[in-house]
Amino acid sequence: MDRLRRSFRDSFRRRKDRVPESSKPHQWQADEEAVRTATCSFSVKYLGCVEVFESRGMEVCEEALKVLR
């Protein structure tokens, strides 16, 4: 659970050395084309469904995961 919590926190933190995605549009051209032509696919796993009362915040995510677990 601690690894999952750390990965959520790391993914939401803003890094100073990150280059904004808007400055490299060429990177996403193939993906955009696949989305527009409906030829893309995503492999996902369903964890479950939990109603939350706030729309954002690490604590909200952590509590929802505890309920699912």
N, C-alpha and C positions, 0 to 999 in steps of 0.2 A: 504494500500500500504506500510505503514511503517513496518507492521509486516512481510510482504513478503520480503522487503528489508533486515530487520534484520535476517530473517531466511537464506537468501542467504549468507549474510556476515558470519554468524555463521558457516554455512556448509563449507565455504572455508577457514576459519581460521584454522591454525594448533594449536592444543592443546599440551602442553608439557606433560600432564599426560596421553596422549593416548598411547596405546600399539600398535605397528605396526601389521598390519593384517598378515604379513608373519610369525610372531611369534606364531600364533595360527591357523595352517592349519586345525586342526580337526573341527573347527567351520564351515568350508565351504564345507566339504566333501559331505554332502547330497545335497547341492545346486549345486555343480559341477556335481554330478551324474545326477541330474535332467536336467541340461543344456545339457549334452552330449547325453542323451537319448531323448531329445526334449519333456520332460513331464512337463516343468515348465511353469508358466503363470504369467503375470504381469498385474495388473489393473492400467490403466493410463487414464488421461483425456487430450484431445487435446486442447491446448490453441490457436493455430494458427501458422502461418508461417510468419516470418519477415526476410528479408535479412539484414545481418550485414556485416560491412567492416573490422572488426577485429575479431580474433578468441578467444580472452579472455579479461577479465576485468569486474569488477563490473559495471562500467559505461555503457558498451555495453549492459549488461543484463538489467539494469534499463531503458535504452532508448528503447530497444526492447519491454519491458513490457508496457511502456507508449504508444507505437504505437499500441500494441494489445488492450490496454484498450480503 
